[in-house]
Amino acid sequence: MIIYQLLNLFLKVVSLYSFILMAYALMSWFPGAYDTKIGQFIIKISRPYLSLFDRFNLSFGPIDFTIIVAILVLNFASQGLAKLVLRIFFGF
C-alpha cells in the first residue's frame, strides 16, 4: 500500500512541476515577470531541467518549442515509470 501512496505522491509532484514549467512559459509574455521573486523562484527550479533540451534546436522562427517538448517528455517518462512500478509490485 505504501508503494501506491509514494507513486501517487510522485505523480502529483510531476504534475505540479509541469504547471511550474507552464508558468515559466507564460512569464515570457509579460515584461519584467522574470525579475519578481516568484519569477526568480520559477527560473531557479525550471532552468536545470529545461537546459537538458537546449542542445536540441527546438526553435522554429520566433517560437520555441523547448518547454512543450520538456513537458511531454516529463509526463511520458513519469507515466511510463508509474506503469512499470505498478506492473512490478502489483502485477497490473
N, C-alpha and C positions, 0 to 999 in steps of 0.2 A: 504494500500500500504506500509506503514511503517513496518508492521509486516513481509511482504515478504522481504523487504530490510534487516531487522535485522536477519531474518532467513538465508538469503544468506550470510551475514557477518559471522554469527555463523559457517556455513558450511565451509567457506573459512578459518576461524581460526582453525577449526578442521583439515582441510587438511594440513595447514601449520604445525600444531603440529605433525601430522603423519609423515611429512617429517623430522621434528626435531628428532623424535624417530628413524627413519631410519638412520639419520646421526649419532645418538648415537650408533647404532648397527655397522655401518661401521667403526666408530672410534676404535672399539676394534681390528680391523685388523692391525692398524698402531701403532707401539710402540711410546709412548710419545704424542699421539694425545690428550689424556685427560689432559695433562699438559699445553696446549696452552690456550690463553684467550678465544678463540671460544669454545674449548673443555670444559673449566670450565663453560662457559655460558650454553652450551647444557646440561651438567650434572645438573646444578642448576635448570633448568626448566623441565628436564625429569625425574629425580630421584623421586620426590614426587609421580608422577603417577605410575611409574614402581614399586615403593615399595609396592603398593597395591597388586601386583601379586607375591611378594616374598614369601608369606606364602604357595603358591602352589608350589609343586615340579615340575617345568616345564623343568628341565634339564634331558636330556637323553644322558648319556655319556658326551662327551665334548661339545655337542650342547645344547644351552639354547634357549628355545622357548618362553621365557617371553615376549620379545619385539613383536614377531609376534602375540601372544595372546592379548597383550595390544593394539596393533593397530587394530586388528579385533574387540575387544570389543568397542573401541572408535568409530570406524566407524559404527558398527551396532547400537550403542546407539545414535549416532548423526543422523543417517538416520531415526531411529525409532522416535526420538523426532521431527524431521522435518516433518515426515508424520503425526504425532499426531497434531502438530501445524497447518499444512495445513488443516487437517480434521476439527479441532475445529473452525478455523477462516474463512475458505473458503469453507468448505463442500466437499472437494475432497476426 
